[in-house]
Amino acid sequence: MQQIGYGDPHGVDDAQLDAMFMALADPTRRAILRQLTAGEATVTELARPFAMSQPAISKHLKVLERAGLVSRRRDAQRRPCRLEARRLKAATDWLDGYRRYWDESYQRLDDLLGELTAGEAAAGHDERSDG
């Protein structure tokens, strides 16, 4: 379902974000991305820490590739996978808008609490001086 008028100010389309967050929703895929932060790796190398087959890891890699988070290249007989970390910036930018929203909301709440505390302190001071 596409919402009209809710364009992303960072130029990231909904399909890109959907694919990225769907890929990141799985703990195995997040673990694969963590492994790839150390450098390129083959499917065999990526499969080692998991109790699953290489074809299962390959399916996870396909999801990560469709999301643009992983790429593969040919190196003779090897097809090493590489993390495409710059693509994560789109998700980070999108989330950052919400972080700013919450930061501003908390700041308004802090300001209100400060006003209330100052008002209570002033009222308490007035009561003591009346006594």
C-alpha positions as CSV (number, residue, x, y, z in Angstrom):
1,M,0.0,0.0,0.0
2,Q,1.5,3.3,-1.1
3,Q,0.7,6.4,0.9
4,I,0.5,9.6,-1.1
5,G,2.2,12.8,0.2
6,Y,4.5,11.0,2.6
7,G,7.7,11.2,0.5
8,D,11.0,10.7,2.2
9,P,13.0,13.9,2.5
10,H,16.2,11.9,2.0
11,G,15.2,10.6,-1.3
12,V,14.9,6.9,-0.2
13,D,11.9,5.2,-1.6
14,D,9.6,3.0,0.4
15,A,10.6,-0.1,-1.6
16,Q,14.3,0.4,-0.7
17,L,13.5,0.8,3.0
18,D,11.1,-2.1,3.0
19,A,13.7,-4.4,1.5
20,M,16.4,-3.1,3.9
21,F,14.3,-3.4,7.0
22,M,13.0,-6.8,6.0
23,A,16.6,-8.0,5.4
24,L,17.7,-6.6,8.8
25,A,14.7,-8.2,10.6
26,D,16.4,-11.6,10.6
27,P,19.1,-12.3,13.2
28,T,21.0,-14.6,10.8
29,R,21.2,-11.9,8.2
30,R,22.4,-9.3,10.8
31,A,25.0,-11.8,11.9
32,I,26.2,-12.2,8.3
33,L,26.5,-8.4,8.0
34,R,28.5,-8.4,11.2
35,Q,30.8,-11.0,9.8
36,L,31.3,-9.0,6.6
37,T,32.5,-6.0,8.6
38,A,35.8,-7.9,8.9
39,G,36.1,-8.1,5.1
40,E,35.0,-10.1,2.2
41,A,34.0,-13.7,2.7
42,T,32.7,-16.7,0.7
43,V,29.4,-18.5,1.3
44,T,31.5,-21.3,2.9
45,E,33.2,-18.9,5.2
46,L,29.9,-17.2,6.1
47,A,28.2,-20.5,6.8
48,R,30.8,-21.8,9.3
49,P,29.3,-20.2,12.5
50,F,25.8,-21.3,11.7
51,A,24.1,-24.7,12.1
52,M,22.6,-24.4,8.6
53,S,23.5,-25.5,5.1
54,Q,25.3,-23.4,2.5
55,P,22.1,-23.2,0.3
56,A,20.3,-21.7,3.4
57,I,23.1,-19.1,3.8
58,S,22.8,-18.4,0.1
59,K,19.1,-17.7,0.4
60,H,19.9,-15.2,3.2
61,L,22.6,-13.6,1.0
62,K,20.1,-13.2,-1.8
63,V,17.8,-11.3,0.5
64,L,20.7,-9.1,1.6
65,E,21.7,-8.6,-2.1
66,R,18.2,-7.5,-3.1
67,A,18.3,-5.0,-0.3
68,G,21.6,-3.7,-1.6
69,L,23.4,-4.5,1.6
70,V,25.7,-7.2,0.1
71,S,27.3,-7.5,-3.2
72,R,29.2,-10.4,-4.8
73,R,32.0,-10.4,-7.4
74,R,33.9,-13.1,-9.3
75,D,37.4,-13.8,-8.3
76,A,38.5,-16.8,-10.4
77,Q,36.6,-19.7,-8.9
78,R,35.5,-17.7,-5.8
79,R,32.5,-15.4,-5.4
80,P,33.3,-13.4,-2.3
81,C,30.6,-11.4,-0.7
82,R,31.1,-7.8,0.4
83,L,29.2,-5.5,2.8
84,E,27.7,-2.5,1.1
85,A,27.7,-0.4,4.3
86,R,26.9,2.9,2.4
87,R,23.5,1.5,1.7
88,L,22.8,1.4,5.5
89,K,23.0,5.2,5.5
90,A,19.6,5.4,3.8
91,A,18.1,3.5,6.8
92,T,20.1,5.6,9.3
93,D,19.0,8.8,7.7
94,W,15.4,7.7,7.8
95,L,15.6,6.7,11.4
96,D,17.5,9.9,12.2
97,G,14.4,12.0,11.5
98,Y,12.6,10.1,14.2
99,R,15.5,10.5,16.6
100,R,15.3,14.2,16.1
101,Y,11.6,14.1,16.7
102,W,12.1,12.3,20.0
103,D,15.0,14.6,21.0
104,E,12.8,17.6,20.5
105,S,9.8,16.0,22.3
106,Y,12.0,15.2,25.3
107,Q,13.4,18.7,25.3
108,R,9.9,20.1,25.4
109,L,9.1,17.8,28.3
110,D,12.3,18.8,30.1
111,D,11.3,22.5,29.6
112,L,7.8,21.9,31.0
113,L,9.1,20.0,34.0
114,G,11.5,22.9,34.7
115,E,8.7,25.4,34.5
116,L,6.5,23.2,36.9
117,T,9.4,22.7,39.3
118,A,10.2,26.4,39.3
119,G,6.5,27.2,39.9
120,E,6.3,24.8,42.8
121,A,9.4,26.2,44.3
122,A,8.1,29.7,44.0
123,A,4.7,28.7,45.5
124,G,6.5,27.0,48.5
125,H,8.6,30.1,49.0
126,D,5.5,32.3,49.1
127,E,3.8,30.0,51.6
128,R,6.8,30.1,53.9
129,S,7.0,33.9,53.8
130,D,3.2,34.2,54.6
131,G,3.6,32.1,57.8
